[in-house]
């Protein structure tokens, strides 16, 4: 009974936090801090480390903490793999070292809040995945992938409260928009972004920022996917 109450308490806190995030993200354009996530995620996904250094510097200057910046890489390993994420983390460390040598002292920021003992991470992840996808999702072709999506991606990673759900989706959408052959996943995450609390205006802001800060062709291709999503969701 004590275990059950612990899980229910945690889930209540988690979804209250999510609902609070919804209120903060329903309308208007992205803040400078949120915009800074976009090129960091894009350059991490494509492995463009030179431009990633610039983006990380700009992100820290825009108010991202060290832990928030590193958490973008932690989150994106699920989408672009460990090699890209590890290279991204190494780049962040390089930027931090250079900034410290220039007497720039960045804020470390909060670390993740530990989950309650004996959390059923599969059950938690399934609830989060269903909430964000808008309906239950099951990958019938592979029980292994289905488990990892539920327990690890939507469980372990989304339970890390260094970034909010909307911020995680900003990073995910930016990364998927920047990689080849991920149009169907991008389309899915545009919908997840809406369910996470991003507005349609903010989805457009992601594309606009990709155009201004990253690459016009990437933005143009992502715009086509966004237009298709908006047309189908009317």
C-alpha positions in Angstrom: 0.0 0.0 0.0 2.9 2.3 0.9 4.5 1.6 -2.5 1.2 2.3 -4.3 0.7 5.6 -2.5 4.3 6.6 -3.4 3.7 6.0 -7.1 0.4 7.8 -7.1 1.9 10.8 -5.3 4.8 10.9 -7.8 2.4 10.7 -10.8 0.2 13.4 -9.4 3.2 15.7 -9.0 4.4 14.8 -12.5 1.1 15.5 -14.2 0.5 18.7 -12.2 3.8 19.8 -13.4 2.8 18.9 -17.0 -0.5 20.8 -16.7 1.4 23.8 -15.3 3.7 23.6 -18.3 0.7 23.5 -20.6 -0.5 26.8 -19.2 2.9 28.4 -19.9 3.2 27.2 -23.5 -0.3 27.6 -25.0 0.2 30.8 -26.8 2.8 33.2 -28.1 6.2 32.8 -29.6 9.1 30.9 -28.1 11.4 32.7 -25.6 15.1 33.3 -26.4 16.0 30.4 -24.1 13.6 28.1 -25.9 14.8 29.3 -29.3 18.4 28.5 -28.2 17.5 24.8 -27.9 16.7 24.6 -31.6 20.1 25.0 -33.2 21.8 23.1 -30.4 19.5 20.1 -31.1 19.8 20.5 -34.9 23.6 20.6 -34.9 23.8 17.7 -32.4 21.6 15.6 -34.7 23.7 16.4 -37.8 27.1 16.2 -36.1 28.1 19.7 -37.1 30.3 20.3 -34.1 31.8 23.6 -35.2 28.4 25.2 -35.5 27.3 23.4 -32.3 30.0 25.3 -30.4 28.5 28.6 -31.6 25.0 27.4 -30.7 26.0 26.2 -27.2 27.7 29.6 -26.5 24.6 31.4 -27.6 22.4 29.1 -25.6 24.3 29.7 -22.4 24.2 33.4 -23.1 20.4 33.1 -23.6 19.9 31.7 -20.1 20.3 27.9 -20.5 22.0 26.4 -17.5 24.8 23.9 -17.9 22.6 21.0 -16.9 19.8 22.1 -19.3 22.3 22.3 -22.1 23.7 18.8 -21.4 20.2 17.4 -20.9 19.5 18.2 -24.6 22.2 15.8 -25.5 21.0 13.2 -23.0 17.5 13.4 -24.5 18.6 13.3 -28.1 20.6 10.1 -27.8 17.3 8.3 -28.1 16.7 10.0 -31.5 20.2 10.4 -33.1 22.2 7.8 -31.2 25.0 7.7 -28.6 27.8 8.8 -31.0 26.1 12.1 -31.8 25.0 12.7 -28.2 28.5 11.9 -26.8 30.1 14.2 -29.3 27.6 16.9 -28.3 28.4 16.5 -24.6 32.2 16.7 -25.4 31.5 19.9 -27.3 29.6 21.4 -24.4 32.5 20.6 -22.1 34.9 22.2 -24.6 32.8 25.3 -24.7 32.5 25.5 -20.9 36.3 25.2 -20.5 36.8 28.0 -23.0 34.2 30.2 -21.2 35.8 29.5 -17.8 39.2 30.6 -19.3 37.5 33.9 -20.3 36.2 34.2 -16.7 32.6 33.5 -17.8 30.8 31.6 -15.0 27.7 29.8 -16.2 24.9 28.6 -13.9 25.0 24.8 -13.2 21.2 24.6 -12.6 19.1 22.0 -11.0 19.8 18.3 -11.4 17.1 15.7 -12.0 14.8 14.9 -9.1 15.1 11.2 -8.2 12.1 8.9 -8.8 10.5 7.3 -5.8 11.9 4.0 -4.8 10.4 1.0 -6.7 8.8 3.2 -9.3 7.1 1.1 -12.0 8.9 2.8 -14.9 7.0 0.8 -17.6 3.7 1.9 -16.2 4.8 5.5 -15.8 6.2 5.6 -19.3 3.1 4.1 -20.8 1.0 6.8 -19.1 3.2 9.6 -20.3 3.4 8.1 -23.9 -0.4 7.8 -24.0 -0.9 11.3 -22.7 1.5 12.9 -25.2 0.5 10.7 -28.2 -3.2 11.3 -27.5 -3.9 7.6 -27.6 -2.3 4.2 -26.6 0.7 3.3 -28.8 1.9 -0.2 -29.3 4.8 -1.3 -31.7 3.5 -4.7 -32.7 6.5 -5.5 -34.8 8.9 -5.5 -31.9 8.1 -6.0 -28.2 11.7 -4.9 -27.4 11.4 -1.5 -29.1 7.9 -1.1 -27.7 9.2 -1.7 -24.2 12.2 0.7 -24.6 9.9 3.4 -26.0 7.6 3.1 -23.0 10.0 2.3 -20.2 13.1 4.2 -21.2 12.2 7.1 -23.6 8.8 8.1 -22.1 9.6 6.7 -18.7 13.3 7.3 -17.7 14.0 10.2 -20.0 10.7 12.2 -19.7 10.8 11.7 -15.9 14.1 13.7 -15.8 12.8 17.1 -14.9 15.8 19.2 -16.0 13.8 20.0 -19.1 10.1 20.4 -19.4 8.0 18.3 -21.7 7.6 21.2 -24.2 11.4 21.8 -24.1 12.0 18.1 -24.8 9.7 18.3 -27.8 11.4 21.5 -29.1 14.7 19.6 -29.1 13.1 16.4 -30.6 11.3 18.3 -33.4 14.4 20.3 -34.2 16.6 17.1 -34.4 14.1 15.1 -36.5 13.6 18.1 -38.9 17.4 18.1 -39.4 17.9 14.4 -40.2 17.2 12.6 -43.4 14.4 10.0 -43.6 12.6 10.9 -40.4 9.5 12.7 -41.8 7.0 10.2 -40.3 8.6 10.6 -36.9 8.7 14.4 -37.3 5.0 14.3 -38.2 4.2 12.3 -35.0 6.2 14.7 -32.8 4.5 17.7 -34.2 1.4 16.2 -32.7 3.2 15.2 -29.5 4.4 18.8 -29.3 0.9 20.1 -29.4 -0.2 17.6 -26.7 2.9 18.6 -24.6 1.7 22.2 -24.6 3.3 23.9 -27.6 1.0 26.0 -29.7 0.8 26.0 -33.5 2.5 29.4 -33.5 5.4 27.9 -31.5 5.7 25.0 -34.0 6.1 27.6 -36.7 8.6 29.4 -34.6 10.7 26.2 -34.5 10.8 26.2 -38.3 11.5 29.9 -38.5 14.4 29.5 -36.1 15.8 26.6 -38.2 15.7 28.9 -41.2 17.3 31.8 -39.4 19.9 29.9 -37.4 20.6 26.6 -39.1 19.8 25.9 -42.7 17.2 27.1 -45.2 16.8 23.7 -46.9 16.2 22.0 -43.6 13.6 24.6 -42.7 11.9 24.3 -46.1 11.6 20.5 -45.8 10.3 20.8 -42.3 7.8 23.4 -43.3 6.3 21.0 -45.8 5.8 18.5 -43.0 4.4 21.1 -40.7 2.0 22.3 -43.4 0.8 18.7 -43.9 0.3 18.3 -40.2 -1.7 21.6 -39.9 -3.9 20.7 -42.9 -4.7 17.3 -41.5 -5.5 18.6 -38.0 -8.1 21.1 -39.1 
